[in-house]
Amino acid sequence: MFKKWLLCLALFSTAIAHAFTPQPGSWMIDDELDGKPGRGFTLDVQNTTLVITMYAYETNGHPTFYVGAGTYSNGTSSVTLQRYAGGVFLGSTSRTSATGTGSPGTVTFQFTSGTKGTMTLPGEPPKAISRYEFGYASFRDSLIGSWVFSVYNDTENGENRGASEIIFLGSAQQAFVGNSGLYIKCDNPSTGTYAGYVVCARTDNTGRLLKTYYFKVSGDIGEGFVEGDANGAQLYLRRLKKSLGPDLDLF
């Protein structure tokens, strides 16, 4: 029954693009995540400012780092990278200041979600980037826990509104919505329109489909959209805790 729901939704619905803020944390250049020395960076966005700290290498092979800040708006940002030297090192005493040693140029970002995008570094073509995932070994393990599902722009009676609720996801990809009598069944399609998404069908206790959640998870944060009574509403998720609590046994 669940696969029939997925088929119908894939045929009759279209994903709505949203401009998500990139998740804070460790990011990688996709084609450099091969177990060999590569480059990586951390990102953080607060209000309309994006900050990057990047580790890389000089032409002679010596390690170096860059920092920069720029304006973030509608999924894009442009940041001038700066290089510094002469600062505090491990075991050193305090120093008055580091010295700027120049800029290699500007890096631009275009984000397609909170965990994916492209970056264009000085003298290089655009390259795919992703938030680095290291905490969970499998799709099922990545979902276990108590989550806050927050829906924005959920239209009711012609008005925009937001709503949040606690949902408990288990290793069998089944879930309960508190004690409401509502149930959720999740899958992870590998082909089709929603390949790479977690797709969760929400039903009542008679099996009637109420709405469907489409989202991607990185660590303890997720984002996506909802189709059903709130067509195309934005969805944000955050894990509250890994365990489900003593009152639930979904295994």
Buried (B, 14 or more C-beta within 10 A) or exposed (E): EBEEBBEEBBEEBEBBEBEBBBBBBBBBBEEBEEEEEBBBBBBBBEEEEBBBEBEBEEEEEEEBEBBBBBEBEEBBBBBBBBBBEEEEEEEEEEEEEEEEEEEBEBBBBBBBBBBBBBBBBEEEEEBEBBBBBEEBEEEBEBBBBBBEBBBBBBEEEEEEEEEEEEBBBBEEBBBBBEEEEBBBBBBBBEEEBBEEBBBBBBBEEEEEBEBBBBBBBBBBBBBBBBBBEBBBBBBBBEBEEEEBEEEEEBE
